[in-house]
Amino acid sequence: MNPMETIKPDDPQYFEQTSYDDYDRHQYKVVSKGGESVVVDDYMAVQEIWWNRGRFISHVEVLDRKIQNETKGFK
């Protein structure tokens, strides 16, 4: 691949935005090349893992946080 070419949508390296929520509303699943994974709560943690273990990382998945025990109105 020419370094100046754009990645085509059918290429496995192609990235699609899966959520438009603010970054602080996500969790991140960092997956190693060996298949192990860890879920972290903020992007700074992802950056730290990538900086320290980048060559062992396969990919990072952005997960929408599940809102737990949210109530609306009065009881």
Biotite code that builds the C-alpha atoms (Angstrom):
import biotite.structure as struc

atoms = struc.array([
    struc.Atom([0.000, 0.000, 0.000], chain_id="A", res_id=1, res_name="MET", atom_name="CA", element="C"),
    struc.Atom([1.278, 3.429, -0.939], chain_id="A", res_id=2, res_name="ASN", atom_name="CA", element="C"),
    struc.Atom([1.712, 5.463, 2.294], chain_id="A", res_id=3, res_name="PRO", atom_name="CA", element="C"),
    struc.Atom([-0.331, 8.292, 0.750], chain_id="A", res_id=4, res_name="MET", atom_name="CA", element="C"),
    struc.Atom([-3.328, 6.090, -0.176], chain_id="A", res_id=5, res_name="GLU", atom_name="CA", element="C"),
    struc.Atom([-6.538, 6.232, 1.802], chain_id="A", res_id=6, res_name="THR", atom_name="CA", element="C"),
    struc.Atom([-7.629, 3.014, 3.503], chain_id="A", res_id=7, res_name="ILE", atom_name="CA", element="C"),
    struc.Atom([-10.629, 1.553, 1.673], chain_id="A", res_id=8, res_name="LYS", atom_name="CA", element="C"),
    struc.Atom([-13.823, 0.668, 3.633], chain_id="A", res_id=9, res_name="PRO", atom_name="CA", element="C"),
    struc.Atom([-13.365, -3.066, 2.879], chain_id="A", res_id=10, res_name="ASP", atom_name="CA", element="C"),
    struc.Atom([-9.854, -3.078, 4.407], chain_id="A", res_id=11, res_name="ASP", atom_name="CA", element="C"),
    struc.Atom([-9.725, -4.633, 7.931], chain_id="A", res_id=12, res_name="PRO", atom_name="CA", element="C"),
    struc.Atom([-7.736, -1.593, 9.140], chain_id="A", res_id=13, res_name="GLN", atom_name="CA", element="C"),
    struc.Atom([-10.600, 0.749, 8.209], chain_id="A", res_id=14, res_name="TYR", atom_name="CA", element="C"),
    struc.Atom([-12.059, 2.536, 11.235], chain_id="A", res_id=15, res_name="PHE", atom_name="CA", element="C"),
    struc.Atom([-15.672, 3.548, 11.654], chain_id="A", res_id=16, res_name="GLU", atom_name="CA", element="C"),
    struc.Atom([-17.008, 5.760, 14.402], chain_id="A", res_id=17, res_name="GLN", atom_name="CA", element="C"),
    struc.Atom([-19.443, 3.657, 16.422], chain_id="A", res_id=18, res_name="THR", atom_name="CA", element="C"),
    struc.Atom([-20.650, 6.243, 18.904], chain_id="A", res_id=19, res_name="SER", atom_name="CA", element="C"),
    struc.Atom([-21.025, 9.999, 18.990], chain_id="A", res_id=20, res_name="TYR", atom_name="CA", element="C"),
    struc.Atom([-21.183, 10.300, 22.794], chain_id="A", res_id=21, res_name="ASP", atom_name="CA", element="C"),
    struc.Atom([-18.563, 12.282, 24.691], chain_id="A", res_id=22, res_name="ASP", atom_name="CA", element="C"),
    struc.Atom([-15.353, 10.367, 25.443], chain_id="A", res_id=23, res_name="TYR", atom_name="CA", element="C"),
    struc.Atom([-15.994, 10.440, 29.182], chain_id="A", res_id=24, res_name="ASP", atom_name="CA", element="C"),
    struc.Atom([-19.089, 8.324, 28.601], chain_id="A", res_id=25, res_name="ARG", atom_name="CA", element="C"),
    struc.Atom([-17.061, 5.388, 27.313], chain_id="A", res_id=26, res_name="HIS", atom_name="CA", element="C"),
    struc.Atom([-15.076, 2.519, 28.646], chain_id="A", res_id=27, res_name="GLN", atom_name="CA", element="C"),
    struc.Atom([-12.235, 1.089, 26.610], chain_id="A", res_id=28, res_name="TYR", atom_name="CA", element="C"),
    struc.Atom([-11.318, -2.538, 26.035], chain_id="A", res_id=29, res_name="LYS", atom_name="CA", element="C"),
    struc.Atom([-7.601, -2.904, 25.291], chain_id="A", res_id=30, res_name="VAL", atom_name="CA", element="C"),
    struc.Atom([-6.913, -6.223, 23.560], chain_id="A", res_id=31, res_name="VAL", atom_name="CA", element="C"),
    struc.Atom([-3.446, -7.763, 23.364], chain_id="A", res_id=32, res_name="SER", atom_name="CA", element="C"),
    struc.Atom([-2.091, -9.669, 20.380], chain_id="A", res_id=33, res_name="LYS", atom_name="CA", element="C"),
    struc.Atom([-2.381, -12.806, 22.544], chain_id="A", res_id=34, res_name="GLY", atom_name="CA", element="C"),
    struc.Atom([-6.121, -12.265, 23.016], chain_id="A", res_id=35, res_name="GLY", atom_name="CA", element="C"),
    struc.Atom([-6.088, -11.093, 26.632], chain_id="A", res_id=36, res_name="GLU", atom_name="CA", element="C"),
    struc.Atom([-8.027, -7.917, 27.367], chain_id="A", res_id=37, res_name="SER", atom_name="CA", element="C"),
    struc.Atom([-8.593, -5.313, 30.047], chain_id="A", res_id=38, res_name="VAL", atom_name="CA", element="C"),
    struc.Atom([-11.421, -2.769, 30.328], chain_id="A", res_id=39, res_name="VAL", atom_name="CA", element="C"),
    struc.Atom([-10.500, 0.700, 31.587], chain_id="A", res_id=40, res_name="VAL", atom_name="CA", element="C"),
    struc.Atom([-12.688, 3.678, 32.447], chain_id="A", res_id=41, res_name="ASP", atom_name="CA", element="C"),
    struc.Atom([-10.868, 6.543, 30.772], chain_id="A", res_id=42, res_name="ASP", atom_name="CA", element="C"),
    struc.Atom([-8.859, 7.342, 27.692], chain_id="A", res_id=43, res_name="TYR", atom_name="CA", element="C"),
    struc.Atom([-5.812, 8.413, 29.707], chain_id="A", res_id=44, res_name="MET", atom_name="CA", element="C"),
    struc.Atom([-5.497, 4.800, 30.924], chain_id="A", res_id=45, res_name="ALA", atom_name="CA", element="C"),
    struc.Atom([-5.634, 3.608, 27.308], chain_id="A", res_id=46, res_name="VAL", atom_name="CA", element="C"),
    struc.Atom([-2.847, 6.010, 26.396], chain_id="A", res_id=47, res_name="GLN", atom_name="CA", element="C"),
    struc.Atom([-0.712, 4.786, 29.306], chain_id="A", res_id=48, res_name="GLU", atom_name="CA", element="C"),
    struc.Atom([-1.184, 1.141, 28.310], chain_id="A", res_id=49, res_name="ILE", atom_name="CA", element="C"),
    struc.Atom([-0.447, 1.950, 24.656], chain_id="A", res_id=50, res_name="TRP", atom_name="CA", element="C"),
    struc.Atom([2.690, 3.891, 25.604], chain_id="A", res_id=51, res_name="TRP", atom_name="CA", element="C"),
    struc.Atom([4.033, 1.123, 27.870], chain_id="A", res_id=52, res_name="ASN", atom_name="CA", element="C"),
    struc.Atom([2.914, -1.950, 25.923], chain_id="A", res_id=53, res_name="ARG", atom_name="CA", element="C"),
    struc.Atom([2.071, -0.662, 22.432], chain_id="A", res_id=54, res_name="GLY", atom_name="CA", element="C"),
    struc.Atom([3.915, -3.359, 20.527], chain_id="A", res_id=55, res_name="ARG", atom_name="CA", element="C"),
    struc.Atom([1.843, -6.027, 22.327], chain_id="A", res_id=56, res_name="PHE", atom_name="CA", element="C"),
    struc.Atom([-1.531, -4.375, 21.652], chain_id="A", res_id=57, res_name="ILE", atom_name="CA", element="C"),
    struc.Atom([-3.818, -5.713, 18.923], chain_id="A", res_id=58, res_name="SER", atom_name="CA", element="C"),
    struc.Atom([-6.551, -3.090, 19.116], chain_id="A", res_id=59, res_name="HIS", atom_name="CA", element="C"),
    struc.Atom([-8.738, -0.944, 21.354], chain_id="A", res_id=60, res_name="VAL", atom_name="CA", element="C"),
    struc.Atom([-12.536, -1.193, 21.419], chain_id="A", res_id=61, res_name="GLU", atom_name="CA", element="C"),
    struc.Atom([-14.670, 1.756, 22.521], chain_id="A", res_id=62, res_name="VAL", atom_name="CA", element="C"),
    struc.Atom([-17.527, 0.573, 24.746], chain_id="A", res_id=63, res_name="LEU", atom_name="CA", element="C"),
    struc.Atom([-20.583, 2.604, 25.685], chain_id="A", res_id=64, res_name="ASP", atom_name="CA", element="C"),
    struc.Atom([-20.950, 2.749, 29.458], chain_id="A", res_id=65, res_name="ARG", atom_name="CA", element="C"),
    struc.Atom([-24.058, 1.188, 30.868], chain_id="A", res_id=66, res_name="LYS", atom_name="CA", element="C"),
    struc.Atom([-25.969, 3.547, 33.114], chain_id="A", res_id=67, res_name="ILE", atom_name="CA", element="C"),
    struc.Atom([-26.654, 1.625, 36.282], chain_id="A", res_id=68, res_name="GLN", atom_name="CA", element="C"),
    struc.Atom([-29.441, 2.274, 38.778], chain_id="A", res_id=69, res_name="ASN", atom_name="CA", element="C"),
    struc.Atom([-30.501, 5.507, 37.158], chain_id="A", res_id=70, res_name="GLU", atom_name="CA", element="C"),
    struc.Atom([-33.923, 6.608, 38.366], chain_id="A", res_id=71, res_name="THR", atom_name="CA", element="C"),
    struc.Atom([-36.068, 9.367, 37.013], chain_id="A", res_id=72, res_name="LYS", atom_name="CA", element="C"),
    struc.Atom([-38.659, 11.305, 38.946], chain_id="A", res_id=73, res_name="GLY", atom_name="CA", element="C"),
    struc.Atom([-39.934, 10.728, 42.462], chain_id="A", res_id=74, res_name="PHE", atom_name="CA", element="C"),
    struc.Atom([-40.854, 7.478, 44.222], chain_id="A", res_id=75, res_name="LYS", atom_name="CA", element="C"),
])
